Amino acid sequence: MRDVVVTGANGWIGSRVGSLLEQRGLRVIGVSRQPERARAKRPQWRWIGTGAELEEAVERAGVVVNLAGRNPVERPWTPEFVTEMRASRIRTTERIVAALRRSPMPERILVSGSGALGYGNTGQDSVTEDHSIRRELMPGDMAVDWEAAASPVEEAGVRLVVARIGVVLGAEAGAFPMLRAPFDNGAGLVFGTGRQWVPWVHIADAARLIVDAVLDAVYRGPLNVVAPNPARHAEIVAAIGDVLGVPRANVVPAEQV
């Protein structure tokens, strides 16, 4: 039974990924800023902190799912929080890459997170993994540097998959609770024209695809972790309203967003 190091394992996506890895017969080594608290929730996994034990575990395991990073929706995007979001992703990835390059394991794998929002505004163009991430807005700027931090691992013969994760939806966390909240006050909210494309994906599908990328050597390079068909922002809001029986939505002009 092989070990897999999962950074961000105490998070929403990371915990789902860890559970699927466990079901597939692998041992999960979870990485958390608060390993004792994480261990209380999932005692069956081995938990480590973010100190030197991270590099030690990566060297021994040789397989990493890197989903570390401050949650973008936990706080407003002040300059200080943007710096924290960037450091929690990029610096952690640099440390993992260095440890994997030193690892003696014959088969080494890194599935490293990134963001599909980094493609920016592509209009009506279909977006595939051949498209480049762009420094158009903050998410793209962060994704470019996040992917750049992971790429040197390929020089050492490590199989690298860059998981460009879309807007993850699920009842209990992610973007859905924020989209649903306005309906509790009587109406949904559509921002701007509502015609913005949203590269969404359900949490269960996102977790399965990330685990498949670990286990199947066919996956290499960028991987769009999104549903086959994107939806426009207004369509998603309307669908939520239909399910909740609150069909009305208010429009927030783009200049007020």
C-alpha positions in Angstrom: 0.0 0.0 0.0 1.5 3.3 -1.1 1.5 6.6 0.8 0.1 9.8 -0.8 0.8 13.2 0.7 -2.3 15.5 0.4 -1.8 19.1 1.2 -5.0 20.9 2.0 -6.4 17.6 3.2 -8.5 19.2 5.9 -10.2 21.4 3.3 -13.4 20.7 1.4 -11.9 19.4 -1.8 -8.8 17.9 -0.1 -10.9 15.8 2.3 -13.0 14.4 -0.6 -9.8 13.5 -2.5 -8.3 11.9 0.5 -11.4 9.8 1.1 -11.4 8.5 -2.5 -7.7 7.7 -2.4 -8.3 5.7 0.8 -11.1 3.8 -1.0 -8.7 3.0 -3.8 -6.3 1.4 -1.3 -3.8 4.1 -0.7 -2.6 5.5 2.7 -3.3 9.2 3.1 -0.8 11.5 4.8 -2.7 14.7 5.4 -1.0 18.1 5.7 -2.6 20.8 7.8 -1.7 24.0 9.6 -3.6 22.5 12.5 -2.8 18.7 12.4 -4.2 18.0 15.8 -7.6 19.5 15.0 -7.5 17.7 11.6 -6.7 14.4 13.3 -9.7 14.7 15.6 -11.9 14.8 12.5 -10.2 12.0 10.5 -8.2 9.9 12.9 -7.6 7.1 10.3 -5.2 9.3 8.4 -1.7 10.2 9.4 -1.5 14.0 9.9 1.6 16.2 9.8 2.1 20.0 10.0 3.7 22.4 7.6 7.2 22.4 9.0 10.2 20.2 8.0 8.0 17.1 8.3 6.3 18.1 5.0 9.5 17.7 3.0 10.4 14.5 4.8 7.0 13.0 4.0 7.1 14.0 0.4 10.6 12.5 -0.1 9.5 9.2 1.4 6.1 9.0 -0.4 7.0 10.4 -3.8 3.3 11.0 -4.6 1.7 14.3 -3.8 -1.7 15.9 -4.3 -1.1 19.6 -3.7 -4.3 21.5 -2.8 -2.7 23.8 -0.3 -3.9 27.4 -0.1 -6.0 29.9 1.8 -9.6 29.7 0.9 -10.4 32.6 -1.5 -13.9 33.1 -0.1 -12.9 33.2 3.6 -12.1 36.9 3.6 -12.3 40.0 1.5 -9.4 40.3 -1.0 -7.4 42.9 0.8 -3.7 43.3 -0.3 -2.7 41.5 2.9 -5.0 38.5 2.2 -4.0 38.3 -1.5 -0.4 38.0 -0.3 -1.4 35.2 2.1 -3.3 33.4 -0.7 -0.3 33.6 -3.0 2.3 32.5 -0.4 0.2 29.6 0.8 0.1 28.2 -2.7 3.3 29.2 -4.3 5.8 28.8 -1.5 4.3 25.4 -0.5 4.5 24.2 -4.1 8.2 25.3 -4.3 8.9 23.2 -1.2 7.1 20.2 -2.5 8.9 20.4 -5.8 12.3 20.5 -4.1 11.5 17.5 -2.0 10.2 15.5 -4.9 13.4 16.2 -6.8 15.3 14.6 -4.0 12.9 11.6 -3.6 14.4 8.2 -4.3 11.1 6.7 -5.2 11.1 5.2 -8.7 7.7 6.6 -9.6 7.0 10.1 -8.6 3.8 12.0 -9.2 2.6 15.5 -8.5 -0.9 16.6 -9.0 -0.8 20.3 -8.3 -3.7 22.7 -8.1 -4.4 25.8 -10.2 -7.4 27.7 -11.2 -9.5 27.6 -14.4 -10.5 31.3 -13.7 -6.9 32.1 -14.8 -7.9 31.7 -18.4 -9.5 35.1 -18.1 -12.2 36.5 -20.4 -12.1 34.3 -23.5 -15.5 35.5 -24.9 -17.2 32.8 -26.9 -14.1 30.7 -27.6 -13.9 27.1 -26.4 -11.2 26.7 -23.8 -9.0 23.6 -23.8 -5.9 22.7 -21.9 -3.9 24.0 -24.8 -4.9 27.6 -23.8 -2.5 29.5 -21.6 -3.3 30.9 -18.2 -3.1 34.7 -18.4 -2.2 37.5 -15.9 -5.5 39.2 -16.7 -6.8 39.6 -13.1 -5.6 38.5 -9.7 -6.7 34.8 -10.1 -4.8 34.6 -13.4 -1.7 36.3 -11.9 -1.7 33.9 -9.0 -2.3 30.8 -11.3 0.6 31.7 -13.6 3.0 31.8 -10.7 1.5 28.8 -9.0 2.0 26.7 -12.2 5.4 28.1 -12.7 6.4 26.9 -9.2 5.3 23.4 -10.1 6.8 23.0 -13.5 10.5 22.5 -12.6 9.6 19.1 -11.2 9.3 17.6 -14.7 13.0 18.1 -15.2 13.6 15.5 -12.5 11.3 12.9 -14.3 8.3 13.5 -12.0 4.9 13.1 -13.7 3.2 16.5 -13.3 -0.5 17.1 -13.7 -1.7 20.7 -13.2 -5.3 20.6 -12.1 -7.0 23.8 -13.3 -10.0 23.6 -11.0 -13.2 25.5 -11.9 -15.9 26.9 -9.7 -16.7 24.0 -7.4 -20.3 23.5 -6.4 -21.7 21.4 -3.6 -24.5 21.8 -1.1 -22.3 22.2 1.9 -19.4 24.5 0.8 -17.7 26.2 -2.1 -19.5 28.8 -4.2 -23.1 27.4 -3.8 -23.8 28.7 -0.3 -22.9 32.2 -1.4 -25.1 31.9 -4.5 -27.9 30.6 -2.5 -27.8 33.1 0.4 -29.6 36.0 -1.3 -32.6 33.7 -2.0 -33.1 33.4 1.7 -33.9 37.2 1.6 -36.4 36.8 -1.1 -34.5 37.0 -4.4 -31.3 35.9 -6.0 -28.6 38.2 -7.3 -27.2 38.4 -10.8 -24.0 40.4 -11.2 -23.6 42.6 -14.3 -25.2 41.2 -17.5 -25.3 37.6 -16.1 -23.8 36.4 -19.4 -20.5 35.6 -17.9 -19.4 32.0 -18.5 -18.9 30.0 -15.3 -16.6 26.9 -15.6 -18.3 25.0 -12.9 -17.8 21.5 -11.6 -19.5 19.4 -8.9 -17.4 18.5 -5.9 -17.8 14.8 -6.4 -16.6 15.0 -10.0 -13.7 17.3 -9.1 -12.5 14.9 -6.5 -12.8 11.8 -8.8 -10.9 13.5 -11.6 -8.1 14.5 -9.3 -7.8 11.0 -8.0 -7.9 9.6 -11.5 -5.0 11.9 -12.4 -3.0 10.4 -9.5 -3.6 6.8 -10.5 -3.7 6.9 -14.3 -0.4 7.7 -16.1 -2.3 8.9 -19.1 -2.8 12.2 -17.3 0.1 14.6 -17.8 0.3 18.4 -18.0 -2.7 20.8 -17.7 -6.1 19.2 -16.8 -9.3 21.3 -16.8 -11.2 20.1 -13.7 -14.6 21.4 -15.0 -17.9 20.1 -16.2 -18.1 19.4 -20.0 -20.5 22.3 -20.5 -20.1 25.7 -18.8 -23.1 27.7 -17.8 -23.7 31.5 -17.8 -23.9 33.1 -14.4 -27.6 34.1 -14.9 -28.5 30.5 -15.8 -26.9 29.2 -12.6 -28.8 31.7 -10.5 -32.1 30.9 -12.3 -31.6 27.2 -11.7 -31.0 27.7 -8.0 -34.2 29.9 -7.9 -36.2 27.2 -9.6 -35.1 24.5 -7.1 -35.8 26.8 -4.2 -39.1 28.0 -5.6 -37.9 31.6 -5.6 -37.7 32.5 -9.3 -37.0 36.2 -8.9 -33.5 37.6 -9.1 -32.2 41.2 -8.7 -29.5 42.6 -11.0 -26.5 44.3 -9.6 -24.9 46.6 -12.2 -21.4 45.8 -13.2 -20.1 49.1 -11.9 -21.3 48.2 -8.4 -19.7 44.8 -8.3 
